[in-house]
């Protein structure tokens, strides 16, 4: 049995170990990109991603640079594919970090966006309101609840009501919601019988 000083390690992948771990983020991101592909046509998505990526990439590069300054990336030789200079900051000071770390920064920003979109869909319908040309006008959320199916829909500006919405995506309730609904239904007393 290994001691706390000697934790269990897996050395089968060698220099591909770090890239293998980062690939889980990339696979999750690819799955969410495919699942929410209907939202690509709305300008709000492009604006959010542009601002977030630009701001967080600069912050990410800054923190990678600081981490290299303080020897945080103390990897054994040969444990990463190759090192790149930290963009912007490392170009001046010469600090380098593993390429996998920069891939992780590129993956995690849009991943947080999609996880936010997914968590919003747990409780709300999302309605994208578009103008006559189909361009994004505004986004609305409608409370549905945890135990009901939720939808991403679109409707024309000025036309209210669910009958005017076009469903783009439906998210059925998850297994936890179905289990809760079944448990709550079993505990609800039946309505009293009406005497005749």
N, C-alpha and C positions, 0 to 999 in steps of 0.2 A: 504494500500500500504506500503510495507516494506521500511524503510529508508536505506541509505547506511551503517549505522552502524549495521543494521539487514538484511543482504541479505537473499534471498530465499534459503532454504536448503531442501534436501530430506533425510529423516531418515528411510525410509522403509526397507533398507537392513541391517542396524545395522553394525555388524563387517565384513560383506561381502561387504561393500561399496567400499573399496579400491580395493579389488580383482575384483569386477565387472568392475571398471574403467580400470584396467590393462588388463582385458580380451578383450577389444576392440583392443588393440595392438596385442594380441595373435591371434585373429580372422583374422585381416588384414595380419599378418605374415603367418598364415596357408594358406590363400587364395593366397598370392604371391608365397609361396613355391609350391603350386599345379600348379599355372599358369606357373611358370618357371621350372617345374620339368625336362624339357629336358636338362637344363644346368648342372645337377648334374654330368654328366659323364666327364666333363672337369676339369682337375687338377687346372686350374686357379681359379675356384670357391672355391675349398678346400683350396688352399693356401691363398686366400684373407680372407676367413672366419676364418681360424686358426689364422692368424696374427691379424686381426681386433678384434676377440673375446678376444684373450689373452691380447692385449694392452688395449682395452677399458674396459674390465672387471677389470683390475688392476686400471685403472683411475677411473672407476665407483665406485669401492670399496673405493678408496682414497677419492673421493668427498662425498660419503655417510658417511664415518668416520668423515670428516671435518664438514659435516652438523650436525652430532650428537654432535660433540664437541661444536658447537655454537647453540644448541637447535633449529635447524631448524625443526626437526621432533617433533613438540609439539602437537601430536595427543591426543585427550581426551582418557581416559582409555576405552578400549573395542572397539576401532574403527579400529582395524586390527586383523588379524587372530592370529598371534604370532610374536615375535621378535626373530631375529637371531643375533648372534655376527657378526659384519662386518668382512668378510673374510680378512685374513692377518693382517690388521691394528687393527681391533677390538679384535683379539685374544690376542693381547698384552695389550691393554688398557681397554678392557671390554665393549666397546661401542656396542650397539645393535640397529638395525633398523628393521622396519616391513618387513616381508618376501615378501610382494607384491612389495616392492621397488627393491629387488634383482631380482624378476621375471621380472620387467620392464627392468632392465639392460640387462638381458638375451634375452629379446624379441627385444629390440630396435636396437641392433647391426646388426643382419641379416636383420631386417626390412629396415634399411637405404641402405643396399646393394641392395635389391630388388627394392626399390624405385628409386635408381640410374639406375638400369637396365631398369626399366619401362620408366624413363624419357629419357634415351638414345634411346629407341625404338620409341619415339615420332617423331624423325627426321631421324634416321639412320637404315639401315639394319645392323645386326650384323652377321658377317661371322666367324665361328670357323674353322680354318684350322687344319687338323689332318694329322698325318703321316700314313704310310701303315698299322700300327697296330691299328689305330683308337685313338691313344693318342694325346692329345692336343699339337699343335705346336705354334700357335699364333692366336690372335684375330684381325679381321679387321672390320672397320666400313665404310659403304658406304652411302653417303648423299642421302636421298630420298625426304625429305621435310615434312612439317607438315600435308599437306592435302592428302597425299598418304598412302596406306597401307604399313606397314613395316614388315620385316621378320627376324627371327633367322634361319640361315642356317649353313650347314657344307659342307666342300669340302676337297678333298685330296690335300696335299702339291704338288705343281708343276702343278696343273691343274687349270688354270685361266678361268674365264668366268662364267656367270650365268647358262649356260647349264650344268655345272659340279657341281652345288650346290644342296644339298638335303634340302628341307624346313622342319624345325622342328616345327616352330611356326609362325603364321601370326597374326599381330595385325591390324585390320581394323581401318580406321580413326575414331576418336571420333565424338561426335555430334557437338562439336564446330568447328572442321575441316570441317565437312560436311556442316554446316551452312555457314562458311566462303567461301567455294568453291562455294556454290549456290549463295551467294551474289556477289562474284567476277565475276561469269559467267554471271549473270544478268546485270552487269555494263559494261561488255566487249562489245564494239560495234561490230555489225556483219561485216564480211569482205565486202569490196566494190564489187558491182556487176560489172562483166566484160561486157563491151559493145561489141555487135556483129556487 
